[in-house]
Amino acid sequence: MSIANILKLPFLAHVLGSRRIQRDHLRRLVVAEHEAERTLYKAMTHDQSLALEQRLQVQRLFETVMPRDAAANRVKNRCVLTGRSRSVHRFARVSRIMLRQLAHMGLMPGVAKSTW
């Protein structure tokens, strides 16, 4: 029995291993790879002790050398199971729909259905 049948995932070819999930994963890798470099460039452009011409030169270098996907704000939180981009819980990286299904089946440790 596959995990798609257990979790009642929609049977679509683009869901598991979709391009969106792969693109998001690659962006996360690029951000992690260039984090130190990006921080250095940012610190140099905001350093008031450097001359304005030097800071502008560093900024131009930063814009040409650094890939656009190295910015952390280009990473979109997506559900790792379905690729859904909206209503994704950070602690599990799962959408609200999958979180509910997993919690009902008891597959989310520390999450229980509450009644009152």
Salt bridges, closest charged atoms under 4 A:
ASP24 OD2 - ARG28 NE 3.04
ASP24 OD2 - ARG93 NH2 3.93
GLU33 OE2 - HIS34 NE2 3.86
GLU37 OE1 - HIS34 ND1 3.30
ASP69 OD1 - ARG27 NE 3.17
ASP69 OD1 - ARG74 NE 2.85
